[in-house]
């Protein structure tokens, strides 16, 4: 690693302070999270008595400190509601897991602090800053702009192989080429996100957001240019990332939003939400046959089919171990993993967030994190029915809610913590919490009023 790693990570907190000095607080918060996720290194430092200092904690801590200095009322005015309960349970569940496994109170408290920095703090900051349709529209626009900013870096790595992280930070990527796998069409970009899937998912999120805002008229021009050509360029580069998983997510997202536009129904979104618990229950109980999915993947690429089969086999082993401690799981320190008896070697690979949550925090933790990510989506569907999703004021919020559901679907196969989604979910909760028990709007006028509110 080069000197740029500590300079970027430890220099990010004062950098966030400068961003807050230069921009309005809400915009500064959004820009800080996006820039950090796009450009900070996938590295970290262990600090005794504190959570590891990583790109996620650096951003959250920087925004928190700047908020306390610039606009503390954003935090003190928060009022928790029932939609916040799953996130609270998810953040505090590691304490019960540690204590129930005899790991001690100190270990439990340390795990709670770590969980709070990774999950609770970005969520809370989203709750604090994003409280209206107008706020969520700004987040959606900046997400789309971030994809456009990232596009040249992706193009470079498609042509030159994933090497930018090596050039700047001195590790990862150098010489990693996918030319043999994808022939003359180049490499899959990583940029500064650690792997190709993370970069592909980021570009997918930006593309889906841009497509929907352009098609609904929510964003007609950007930088004085018509939005349509910018969206087309971004989508083409996203396809050029050649990430099957991310492109599949894009297709699902497009089906969800355009079914609302063309058929005035949210059925696709409901199916996406329902697919998550159904998949988890089926996999955990052993009542889901994976062969059709593997066969379908083999039609596209044999390597992808083999990778999927490997993940399924590993999950089967991990589920059996997790269900030995079904309520609160095994706790931290790799206790949920499976080791060979002869030499103690770890014989499994964990990929999906759901299996990690089940193994470490049990059914309670798994139910909490699933509910924290999906209940806000259902609340949005109740607050703003599908027939209103094409309204320019509602469209950005609708596509962000779909992205939240897609993020949880992606977590069935991967475990890539992304604080941008947690900020988004926090904002959705703030939007719907005051009316969570009120009958959904039947007219557009209340939406317009909310949109033009300060």
C-alpha positions in Angstrom: 0.0 0.0 0.0 1.1 3.5 -0.7 1.0 6.6 1.6 -2.2 7.5 -0.2 -4.2 4.9 1.8 -3.8 6.5 5.3 -3.9 10.0 3.7 -7.2 9.3 2.0 -8.8 7.5 5.0 -7.6 9.7 7.8 -7.8 12.9 5.7 -11.4 12.2 4.8 -12.9 13.5 8.1 -11.5 17.0 7.5 -12.4 16.7 3.8 -16.0 16.1 4.8 -15.8 19.2 7.0 -14.8 21.2 3.9 -17.6 19.7 1.9 -20.0 20.8 4.6 -18.5 24.3 4.5 -18.9 24.5 0.8 -22.4 23.0 0.3 -25.7 23.0 2.1 -25.8 20.4 4.8 -28.1 18.0 3.1 -26.3 18.0 -0.1 -23.0 17.8 1.7 -24.1 14.7 3.5 -25.1 13.0 0.2 -22.0 14.0 -1.6 -19.8 12.9 1.2 -21.2 9.3 1.2 -21.2 9.1 -2.6 -17.6 10.3 -3.0 -16.3 8.1 -0.2 -17.9 5.0 -1.7 -16.6 5.9 -5.1 -13.0 6.8 -4.3 -11.8 5.8 -0.9 -9.7 2.6 -0.7 -11.0 -0.8 0.4 -8.7 -0.8 3.4 -8.9 -0.3 7.1 -7.0 0.1 10.4 -7.6 -1.6 13.7 -8.0 0.8 16.6 -8.0 -0.7 20.1 -11.3 -0.5 21.8 -13.0 1.0 18.7 -14.5 -0.5 15.5 -12.1 -0.9 12.5 -11.5 2.4 10.7 -12.6 1.8 7.1 -14.1 3.8 4.2 -17.6 3.2 5.7 -16.7 4.3 9.2 -14.6 7.2 7.9 -17.5 8.6 6.0 -20.1 8.1 8.7 -17.9 9.5 11.4 -17.0 12.5 9.2 -20.6 13.3 8.5 -21.6 12.8 12.1 -18.9 15.2 13.4 -19.7 17.8 10.8 -23.5 17.5 11.6 -22.8 18.1 15.3 -20.9 21.2 14.4 -23.1 22.6 11.6 -26.6 21.4 12.2 -27.1 19.4 15.4 -30.8 19.9 15.3 -31.0 17.5 12.5 -30.2 14.7 15.0 -31.9 16.1 18.1 -35.2 16.5 16.2 -35.4 12.9 15.2 -38.4 10.9 16.5 -38.2 7.2 16.3 -41.2 5.1 15.1 -42.1 1.5 14.6 -40.3 1.4 11.3 -37.1 2.0 13.2 -37.5 -1.0 15.4 -36.0 -3.6 13.0 -32.8 -1.5 12.5 -32.5 -1.0 16.3 -32.9 -4.8 16.8 -30.3 -5.5 14.1 -27.8 -3.1 15.7 -28.3 -4.5 19.3 -28.7 -8.2 18.4 -25.0 -8.9 18.5 -25.0 -8.2 22.2 -27.5 -11.0 22.8 -25.5 -13.3 20.5 -22.3 -12.7 22.4 -23.9 -13.1 25.9 -25.9 -16.2 24.9 -22.7 -17.8 23.6 -20.6 -17.0 26.7 -18.4 -14.4 25.0 -19.1 -11.8 27.6 -20.6 -8.4 27.9 -17.5 -6.5 26.6 -17.5 -8.6 23.4 -21.2 -7.9 23.0 -20.8 -4.2 23.5 -17.9 -4.1 21.0 -20.0 -5.9 18.5 -22.9 -3.5 19.0 -20.6 -0.5 18.4 -19.2 -2.1 15.3 -22.7 -2.9 14.0 -23.9 0.6 14.8 -21.1 2.3 12.8 -21.6 0.0 9.8 -25.4 0.0 9.7 -27.0 2.3 12.3 -25.1 5.5 11.7 -25.6 5.8 7.9 -29.3 4.9 8.5 -29.7 7.5 11.2 -28.0 10.2 9.1 -30.4 9.4 6.2 -33.3 9.7 8.7 -31.9 13.1 9.9 -31.4 14.7 6.5 -33.8 13.2 4.0 -37.3 14.0 5.2 -39.3 14.9 2.0 -39.8 14.0 -1.6 -37.6 16.9 -2.5 -34.8 15.6 -0.4 -35.0 12.1 -1.9 -35.1 13.7 -5.4 -31.8 15.4 -4.7 -30.3 12.1 -3.6 -31.5 10.4 -6.8 -30.1 13.1 -9.0 -26.7 13.0 -7.2 -26.7 9.2 -7.6 -27.2 9.6 -11.3 -24.5 12.2 -11.5 -22.2 9.9 -9.6 -22.6 7.2 -12.2 -21.7 9.7 -14.9 -18.6 10.7 -13.0 -17.6 7.1 -12.6 -18.2 6.2 -16.2 -14.8 7.4 -17.5 -13.0 5.4 -14.8 -15.0 2.3 -15.9 -14.2 2.9 -19.5 -10.5 3.0 -18.6 -10.5 -0.3 -16.8 -12.7 -1.9 -19.5 -9.9 -1.1 -21.9 -6.8 -1.3 -19.7 -7.8 -3.9 -17.0 -8.7 -3.1 -13.4 -5.6 -1.2 -12.3 -6.6 2.2 -11.0 -6.7 1.1 -7.4 -3.2 -0.3 -7.8 -1.9 2.9 -9.4 -3.3 5.1 -6.7 -3.3 3.0 -3.5 -0.7 0.3 -4.3 -2.7 -2.8 -4.0 -5.3 -4.9 -5.9 -6.1 -5.0 -9.5 -2.7 -4.8 -11.2 -2.6 -7.3 -14.0 -6.0 -8.7 -13.2 -7.5 -9.1 -16.7 -10.7 -10.8 -17.8 -9.6 -10.8 -21.5 -9.4 -14.6 -21.5 -12.9 -14.9 -20.0 -14.6 -12.3 -22.2 -12.4 -12.3 -25.3 -11.9 -9.1 -27.2 -14.5 -7.1 -25.2 -12.1 -6.2 -22.4 -12.1 -6.4 -18.7 -14.7 -5.9 -16.0 -14.0 -2.7 -14.1 -13.4 -2.6 -10.3 -12.3 1.1 -10.0 -12.0 1.7 -6.2 -14.8 -0.6 -5.1 -12.8 -3.8 -4.5 -14.5 -6.1 -7.0 -16.4 -6.0 -10.3 -19.7 -6.8 -8.8 -19.7 -3.8 -6.5 -18.7 -1.5 -9.4 -21.4 -3.1 -11.6 -24.1 -2.7 -9.0 -23.2 0.9 -8.4 -23.5 1.7 -12.2 -26.7 -0.3 -12.3 -28.2 1.8 -9.5 -27.2 5.0 -11.3 -28.5 3.8 -14.6 -31.9 2.7 -13.2 -32.3 6.0 -11.4 -31.4 8.0 -14.6 -33.7 6.0 -16.9 -36.7 6.4 -14.6 -36.3 10.1 -13.9 -35.8 10.8 -17.6 -38.8 8.7 -18.6 -41.1 10.4 -16.1 -39.8 13.9 -16.8 -38.5 14.3 -13.3 -35.0 15.3 -14.7 -35.3 16.8 -18.2 -31.9 18.5 -18.4 -28.6 18.3 -16.6 -25.7 20.7 -16.9 -27.7 22.4 -19.7 -27.9 19.1 -21.7 -30.9 16.9 -22.4 -31.0 14.0 -20.0 -31.7 11.3 -22.6 -28.3 11.1 -24.2 -26.6 11.1 -20.8 -28.8 8.2 -19.7 -28.0 6.3 -22.9 -24.2 6.7 -22.4 -24.5 5.6 -18.8 -26.5 2.5 -19.7 -24.1 1.5 -22.5 -21.1 1.8 -20.1 -23.1 -0.2 -17.5 -23.6 -3.0 -20.0 -19.9 -2.7 -20.9 -19.1 -3.6 -17.3 -20.2 -7.1 -18.3 -21.6 -8.1 -14.9 -24.3 -10.7 -15.2 -25.6 -10.2 -11.7 -25.8 -6.4 -11.9 -27.4 -6.5 -15.3 -30.0 -9.0 -14.0 -30.8 -6.6 -11.2 -31.1 -3.8 -13.8 -33.7 -5.8 -15.7 -35.6 -6.5 -12.5 -35.6 -2.9 -11.6 -36.8 -1.8 -15.0 -39.6 -4.4 -14.9 -40.7 -3.0 -11.5 -40.8 0.7 -12.4 -42.2 0.3 -15.9 -45.0 -2.1 -14.8 -46.1 0.8 -12.5 -46.0 3.2 -15.5 -47.7 1.0 -18.1 -50.0 -1.1 -16.0 -50.5 1.1 -12.9 -49.6 -1.8 -10.7 -47.0 -2.5 -8.0 -47.2 -6.3 -8.3 -43.6 -6.7 -9.6 -42.3 -4.7 -6.6 -44.4 -6.8 -4.2 -43.0 -10.0 -5.9 -39.5 -8.7 -5.4 -40.1 -8.0 -1.7 -41.8 -11.4 -1.2 -39.1 -13.3 -3.0 -36.6 -12.5 -0.2 -38.3 -14.2 2.7 -39.5 -17.0 0.5 -36.0 -17.7 -0.8 -34.5 -17.6 2.8 -37.1 -19.9 4.2 -36.9 -22.3 1.3 -33.0 -22.4 1.5 -33.0 -22.7 5.3 -35.5 -25.5 5.4 -33.9 -27.4 2.4 -37.1 -27.2 0.4 -35.7 -25.3 -2.6 -34.0 -27.1 -5.5 -31.2 -25.1 -7.0 -30.8 -27.1 -10.2 -33.1 -25.0 -12.4 -31.2 -21.8 -11.5 -27.9 -23.5 -12.1 -29.0 -24.9 -15.4 -30.3 -21.4 -16.4 -26.9 -19.9 -15.5 -25.1 -22.5 -17.5 -27.0 -21.4 -20.7 -25.3 -18.0 -20.3 -21.8 -19.0 -19.0 -20.5 -22.2 -17.6 -18.2 -20.4 -15.1 -21.2 -18.5 -13.7 -23.1 -21.8 -13.2 -20.1 -23.4 -11.4 -19.8 -20.3 -9.2 -23.5 -20.4 -8.3 -23.4 -24.2 -7.6 -20.4 -23.6 -5.3 -22.3 -20.9 -3.4 -25.3 -23.1 -2.9 -23.2 -26.0 -1.6 -21.5 -23.7 0.9 -24.8 -22.3 2.0 -26.1 -25.8 2.7 -23.2 -26.5 5.0 -23.5 -23.1 6.8 -27.3 -23.4 7.3 -26.8 -26.8 9.1 -24.3 -25.1 11.4 -26.4 -22.0 12.0 -29.4 -24.0 13.0 -27.5 -25.4 15.9 -27.9 -22.0 17.5 -31.2 -20.9 15.8 -32.3 -17.9 18.0 -29.3 -15.6 18.4 -26.7 -17.5 16.3 -23.1 -18.2 17.2 -21.8 -14.6 17.6 -18.6 -13.3 16.1 -15.0 -14.6 15.7 -15.9 -17.1 12.9 -17.8 -19.4 15.3 -20.6 -19.8 12.7 -18.1 -21.2 10.2 -17.3 -24.9 9.6 -13.8 -26.3 10.2 -12.3 -29.6 9.3 -11.8 -31.8 12.3 -8.5 -33.2 11.3 -6.6 -29.9 11.0 -9.0 -27.2 12.0 -9.0 -25.7 8.5 -11.9 -23.5 7.5 -13.7 -25.4 4.7 -16.5 -23.0 3.7 -16.9 -19.7 1.9 -19.6 -17.2 2.9 -21.2 -15.0 0.3 -24.7 -14.0 1.1 -25.6 -11.5 3.8 -28.6 -13.7 4.8 -26.5 -16.7 5.7 -23.9 -14.5 7.6 -26.8 -12.9 9.5 -28.3 -16.3 10.3 -25.0 -17.8 11.4 -23.9 -14.8 13.6 -27.1 -13.5 15.0 -29.7 -16.2 14.4 -33.2 -16.0 13.3 -33.7 -12.8 15.3 -30.9 -11.0 13.6 -31.9 -12.3 10.1 -35.5 -11.2 10.6 -34.4 -7.8 11.8 -32.0 -7.0 8.9 -34.5 -8.3 6.3 -37.3 -6.2 7.9 -35.1 -3.1 8.1 -34.5 -3.2 4.4 -37.9 -4.3 3.1 -40.6 -2.8 5.4 -39.8 0.8 4.2 -40.4 -0.3 0.6 -43.8 -1.7 1.6 -44.5 1.6 3.5 -43.7 3.6 0.3 -46.1 1.4 -1.7 -48.8 2.2 0.8 -48.1 5.9 0.9 -47.7 6.4 -2.8 -49.6 3.9 -5.0 -48.2 2.8 -8.3 -50.4 5.2 -10.3 -48.6 8.1 -8.7 -45.1 6.8 -9.5 -44.9 8.6 -12.8 -45.5 12.0 -11.2 -42.2 13.9 -11.4 -42.3 14.6 -7.7 -42.8 11.0 -6.7 -40.7 9.2 -9.4 -37.3 9.7 -7.6 -38.6 8.3 -4.4 -40.2 5.4 -6.2 -37.0 4.3 -8.0 -35.0 4.6 -4.7 -37.5 2.3 -3.0 -37.1 -0.2 -5.8 -33.3 0.0 -5.4 -33.7 -0.8 -1.7 -35.6 -4.0 -2.6 -33.0 -4.9 -5.2 -30.2 -4.4 -2.7 -31.8 -7.0 -0.4 -32.2 -9.4 -3.3 -28.5 -8.9 -4.2 -27.7 -9.7 -0.5 -29.2 -13.2 -1.0 -26.0 -14.0 -3.0 -23.5 -11.3 -1.8 -22.7 -9.4 1.3 -21.4 -6.1 0.2 -22.3 -3.4 2.7 -23.1 -0.2 0.9 -23.9 2.8 3.2 -25.6 4.7 0.3 -28.5 2.2 0.5 -28.8 2.6 4.3 -28.9 6.4 3.9 -31.6 5.9 1.3 -33.7 3.6 3.5 -33.3 6.1 6.4 -34.7 8.8 4.2 -37.6 6.6 3.1 -38.5 5.9 6.7 -38.4 9.6 7.5 -40.7 10.3 4.6 -43.3 7.7 5.5 -43.1 7.5 9.3 -45.4 10.4 10.0 -48.2 8.9 7.9 -47.4 5.2 8.4 -50.8 4.6 10.0 -52.8 7.0 7.9 -54.7 6.1 4.8 -52.6 6.5 1.6 -53.1 9.7 -0.5 -55.7 9.4 -3.2 -54.8 12.7 -5.0 -51.6 14.2 -6.4 -52.0 17.6 -4.7 -50.7 16.5 -1.3 -47.6 15.1 -3.1 -47.0 18.4 -4.8 -47.3 20.2 -1.5 -44.8 17.8 0.1 -42.5 18.2 -2.9 -42.3 22.0 -2.7 -42.0 22.1 1.1 -38.7 23.4 2.4 
